[in-house]
Amino acid sequence: MNMIALNNTTTQPRVKRATVKNKAPLNARQNSEEVPKPKVENKSVKPSANQVISAKRLVNTKNLSREDWLQFRKQGIGSSDAAAACGIHPFLSMLELWMIKTGRMASNIDEGADGYAPLYWGNTLEPMVAKYYQEHTGNKVRRVNAILQHPEQRFMLANLDYAITGSDEVQILECKTAGEHGAKLWKHGVPLYVTCQVQHQLAVTGKTAAHICVLLCGHEAKIYKVERDERLIASIMEHERLFWQYVETDTPPTPDHSESAARALKLLYPTPKPSSKVDLRDDDGANKLFEQLLSYRDYMQELEQRHDQVKHQLQTLIADNEVAVFEKGAISWKRSKDSIGLDSKAVIKAHPELLAKFSKTKQGSRRFVILND
């Protein structure tokens, strides 16, 4: 499955461009711009013919239990899943999303807000972000107590934070909060995975534009506008359709390089069968992958040797100094403080009874080792 690639280089408040890669390159405008404060000028936007759709209210969520809500979420791809399904989410891989949708692992949402700090603060601060938005734009918002479904692509679902009422220019409000690390993703405007999320919402609802109000590090709020982009939506829908085929056929997608994929693989294949072996010598694809692995391993070793050689040369130049300053940065080569640790081997040798009294079993994990070339 090809990953959707969005390249975003223009700075705010100019219109930003995105490039979508499907089977053939497709250029599309992302159309996200920071909204001037404190007022947003409303202009009438006439939707095109292919935008005139009405989302189906799959289920009313006002009195829906958490367990039932999570089950409905597994019936399709929600807006928060869209970027992962397209392969561009910074923290969630396609493989891990597939594991979640097929019931093989739980998501952070499944764990509950109290068990995941960013989710907790996001839920807690969301009404305050919406209040700020209303005060600084004059737009009124209301809750949408429903899981919405695309009228034709039934696997496309959406939970909207808020609907904007009385505005012809913009109809959806997405509220975001970002901490110290997450705020870096907003440095140049709306992150690509959030753009994908909002375009998914516009696709499901048939609306023309959305506002994103983000609270950065708890003290700075920004408002961005994302306009509907038909070419980008078409590419997103195609990638989501391909991903959903993986779910329906219970076939794992190709893993990427991310920590998310590594986490999913550990859960997917936790324990090997004792003394088992698979012969892949007649599998051309598998042999090419193994050759690539050997090539990358050798290249990494070569790079590491080059890195260490330059490092050692710089250390001779720094000599007895703690810091060296260069045109493009600096190097610190300081001595760390002495520390006191427990010599566990000596303790056990002197008091072997302590091992039986205070021992605990550490669960083993699978190790990936190249045995021979």
C-alpha positions in Angstrom: 0.0 0.0 0.0 1.4 3.4 -1.0 1.7 6.0 1.7 0.2 9.4 1.2 2.9 12.0 1.2 2.0 15.6 2.0 4.7 18.2 1.5 4.0 21.5 3.2 6.6 24.2 2.8 4.9 27.6 2.7 4.7 29.7 5.9 1.6 31.1 7.4 -0.6 32.9 6.6 -0.2 32.1 2.9 -2.0 29.2 1.4 -0.1 26.0 1.9 0.4 23.4 -0.7 0.4 19.6 -0.3 1.6 16.8 -2.5 -0.2 13.5 -2.5 1.4 10.4 -3.8 -0.9 7.6 -4.9 -0.2 5.2 -7.7 0.7 8.3 -9.7 1.8 11.7 -8.3 -1.1 14.0 -7.6 -0.8 17.7 -6.6 -3.4 19.2 -4.4 -3.8 22.4 -2.4 -4.0 21.9 1.4 -5.6 25.4 1.8 -4.9 25.9 5.5 -4.3 29.4 6.7 -4.1 31.0 10.1 -7.2 33.1 10.8 -6.6 36.7 11.8 -7.8 37.6 15.3 -10.0 38.7 16.9 -12.7 38.5 14.1 -13.2 36.2 11.1 -14.8 37.7 8.0 -17.6 35.5 6.7 -17.9 35.1 2.9 -20.5 33.0 1.2 -19.0 29.8 -0.3 -21.1 28.0 -2.9 -20.4 24.2 -2.6 -19.7 22.3 -5.8 -22.0 19.6 -7.0 -19.9 16.7 -5.6 -19.9 18.4 -2.2 -23.6 18.3 -1.8 -23.9 15.2 0.4 -25.4 14.6 3.8 -23.7 12.4 6.4 -25.6 9.6 7.9 -26.0 9.7 11.7 -24.8 6.2 12.4 -25.6 6.4 16.1 -26.5 9.0 18.7 -23.7 9.2 21.3 -25.4 11.4 23.9 -26.5 8.4 26.1 -24.1 5.8 24.5 -22.0 3.8 26.9 -18.2 4.0 26.4 -18.0 0.3 25.6 -20.6 0.6 22.8 -18.9 3.8 21.5 -15.6 1.9 21.2 -17.4 -0.9 19.3 -18.9 1.5 16.8 -15.4 3.1 16.3 -14.1 -0.3 15.2 -16.7 -0.5 12.4 -14.8 2.0 10.3 -12.1 4.6 10.0 -12.7 7.7 12.1 -11.2 11.1 11.4 -8.5 10.6 14.1 -7.6 7.3 12.3 -7.3 8.9 8.8 -3.7 9.9 8.9 -2.6 6.5 10.2 -4.6 4.8 7.5 -2.8 6.9 4.9 0.6 6.2 6.4 1.4 9.8 7.5 0.6 9.8 11.3 3.7 10.8 13.3 2.9 8.4 16.2 0.6 5.7 14.9 1.5 3.3 12.0 -0.9 1.5 9.7 0.1 -1.8 11.2 -0.8 -0.6 14.8 -4.1 0.9 13.6 -4.8 -2.4 11.9 -4.1 -4.2 15.1 -6.6 -1.9 16.9 -9.3 -2.2 14.3 -9.0 -6.0 14.3 -9.2 -6.2 18.1 -5.6 -7.4 18.6 -4.6 -4.5 20.8 -6.1 -1.6 22.6 -5.6 2.1 21.6 -5.0 5.0 24.0 -8.7 5.8 23.7 -9.5 2.3 24.8 -7.3 2.7 27.9 -9.4 5.7 29.0 -8.5 9.3 29.4 -7.2 8.9 33.0 -4.5 6.4 31.7 -3.1 8.7 29.1 -2.1 12.2 30.1 -2.3 14.0 26.7 -5.8 12.5 26.1 -6.9 13.5 29.6 -5.8 17.1 29.2 -7.2 17.3 25.6 -10.7 16.2 26.8 -10.5 18.5 29.9 -9.4 21.6 28.0 -11.5 21.1 24.9 -14.5 23.1 26.2 -12.2 26.0 27.1 -10.7 26.0 23.6 -14.1 26.1 22.1 -15.1 29.0 24.4 -12.0 30.9 23.3 -12.9 30.2 19.7 -16.4 31.7 20.1 -15.1 34.7 21.9 -12.4 35.5 19.3 -14.4 34.8 16.1 -18.0 35.6 17.1 -19.0 32.2 15.6 -21.4 30.0 17.7 -20.7 26.3 18.1 -22.7 23.3 19.2 -21.9 19.7 20.1 -22.5 17.0 17.6 -23.7 14.0 19.7 -23.4 11.4 17.0 -21.0 9.2 15.0 -21.4 10.3 11.4 -21.0 8.0 8.4 -20.2 8.8 4.8 -23.4 8.1 2.8 -21.5 6.0 0.2 -18.2 5.0 1.7 -19.6 3.2 4.8 -16.1 2.6 6.3 -15.6 6.4 6.7 -16.8 7.6 10.1 -16.4 10.9 11.9 -16.8 12.3 15.4 -16.9 16.1 15.2 -15.8 18.2 18.2 -18.3 20.9 17.3 -20.4 22.2 14.5 -20.3 25.9 13.7 -23.7 27.5 13.4 -24.8 30.5 11.4 -21.7 30.7 9.1 -21.7 30.2 5.4 -17.9 30.2 5.3 -17.0 27.5 7.8 -19.1 24.7 9.3 -16.8 22.5 11.5 -14.6 23.3 14.5 -11.8 21.0 15.5 -10.2 21.7 18.9 -6.6 20.7 19.7 -4.2 21.0 22.6 -0.5 20.5 22.3 2.1 20.3 25.0 5.8 21.1 24.8 6.7 18.3 22.4 3.5 18.4 20.4 3.7 22.1 19.8 6.8 21.7 17.7 4.6 20.0 15.0 2.6 23.3 14.8 5.7 25.5 14.2 4.9 26.0 10.5 1.1 25.8 10.7 -1.3 22.9 10.7 0.5 19.6 10.9 0.0 17.2 8.0 -1.8 14.6 10.0 -4.3 17.1 11.4 -4.9 18.4 7.8 -5.7 14.8 6.8 -8.0 14.4 9.8 -10.0 17.6 8.9 -10.2 16.8 5.2 -11.6 13.4 6.3 -14.3 15.2 8.3 -15.1 17.4 5.3 -15.4 14.3 3.1 -17.8 12.6 5.5 -20.0 15.6 6.1 -19.9 17.2 2.7 -19.0 20.6 4.3 -16.8 23.2 2.6 -14.4 24.4 5.3 -13.3 23.9 9.0 -11.6 25.9 11.6 -8.9 24.4 13.8 -8.4 26.1 17.2 -5.2 24.8 18.9 -4.0 25.6 22.4 -0.2 25.5 22.5 1.6 24.7 25.7 -1.4 25.9 27.7 -0.9 29.6 27.0 -1.0 30.4 23.3 -4.0 29.8 21.0 -4.2 29.9 17.2 -7.0 29.5 14.8 -6.5 28.1 11.3 -8.9 27.6 8.4 -8.8 24.5 6.3 -10.8 24.5 3.0 -12.2 21.5 1.3 -9.8 20.1 -1.3 -11.5 17.6 -3.6 -8.3 16.1 -5.1 -6.8 15.6 -1.6 -10.0 14.1 -0.4 -10.1 11.7 -3.3 -6.6 10.5 -2.5 -7.4 10.1 1.2 -10.5 8.1 0.4 -8.5 5.8 -1.9 -5.9 5.1 0.7 -8.5 4.5 3.4 -10.3 2.1 1.1 -7.1 0.1 0.6 -6.4 0.1 4.3 -9.9 -1.1 5.1 -9.4 -4.0 2.8 -6.6 -5.1 5.1 -9.0 -5.0 8.0 -11.8 -6.8 6.2 -9.5 -9.6 4.9 -7.6 -9.7 8.2 -4.3 -9.2 6.4 -1.6 -7.1 8.1 -0.3 -4.1 6.1 3.4 -3.8 5.3 5.1 -2.3 8.4 7.1 0.9 8.3 10.2 2.0 10.2 8.3 3.5 13.2 8.3 2.6 16.9 4.6 2.1 16.5 5.1 -0.6 13.9 7.8 -2.3 16.1 5.3 -2.2 19.1 2.6 -3.8 16.9 4.9 -6.5 15.6 5.9 -7.5 19.2 2.2 -7.9 20.0 1.3 -9.6 16.8 4.1 -12.3 17.0 5.0 -12.4 20.8 6.2 -16.0 21.1 7.8 -18.2 18.5 7.1 -21.9 18.2 10.0 -23.8 19.9 12.6 -25.2 17.4 10.6 -24.0 14.4 12.1 -22.8 11.2 10.8 -21.4 7.9 12.7 -21.9 4.6 12.5 -18.8 2.5 15.3 -19.7 0.0 12.9 -20.1 -2.8 11.1 -16.8 -2.0 12.7 -14.1 -4.3 11.0 -11.3 -2.4 12.2 -12.5 1.0 15.8 -13.0 -0.3 15.9 -9.5 -1.7 14.8 -8.1 1.6 17.5 -10.2 3.4 20.1 -8.9 0.9 19.0 -5.3 1.6 19.3 -5.9 5.4 22.9 -7.1 5.0 23.7 -4.2 2.8 22.2 -1.7 5.2 24.0 -3.4 8.1 27.3 -3.0 6.4 26.6 0.6 5.4 25.6 1.5 9.0 28.8 -0.1 10.3 30.8 2.0 7.8 29.0 5.2 8.7 29.5 4.4 12.4 33.3 4.0 11.8 33.4 7.3 9.9 31.4 9.0 12.6 33.7 7.7 15.4 36.8 8.8 13.4 35.6 12.4 13.0 34.5 12.3 16.7 37.9 11.2 17.9 39.6 13.9 15.7 37.4 16.6 17.3 38.2 15.3 20.8 41.9 15.8 20.1 41.1 19.4 19.1 39.0 20.0 22.2 41.7 18.4 24.4 41.3 19.6 28.1 38.5 22.0 27.4 34.8 21.3 28.2 33.2 23.1 25.3 34.2 23.8 21.7 32.3 26.4 19.6 32.0 26.2 15.8 30.3 28.3 13.1 27.2 26.1 13.1 27.1 24.9 16.7 29.0 23.7 19.7 30.2 20.5 21.3 30.2 19.7 25.1 32.7 17.2 26.4 32.3 17.4 30.1 32.9 14.9 32.9 29.8 13.5 34.5 29.4 13.4 38.3 30.5 10.3 40.2 27.7 8.1 41.2 27.2 5.3 43.7 25.6 2.0 42.6 24.8 -1.3 44.1 27.2 -4.2 43.2 24.4 -6.8 43.0 26.8 -9.7 42.2 28.9 -9.0 45.3 25.7 -8.8 47.5 24.4 -12.1 46.1 27.8 -13.7 46.6 27.9 -12.6 50.2 24.2 -13.2 50.9 22.9 -15.8 48.4 19.6 -16.2 50.4 18.6 -12.7 49.3 18.3 -13.9 45.7 15.5 -16.3 46.6 13.8 -13.8 48.9 13.8 -10.8 46.6 14.0 -12.3 43.1 11.6 -11.5 40.3 11.1 -13.0 36.9 11.7 -10.6 33.9 9.8 -11.7 30.9 11.9 -12.4 27.9 11.4 -10.8 24.5 12.2 -11.9 20.9 15.7 -10.9 19.6 16.3 -10.2 16.0 19.8 -11.5 15.2 21.6 -12.2 11.9 23.1 -15.7 12.3 25.2 -15.8 9.1 25.6 -14.3 5.7 
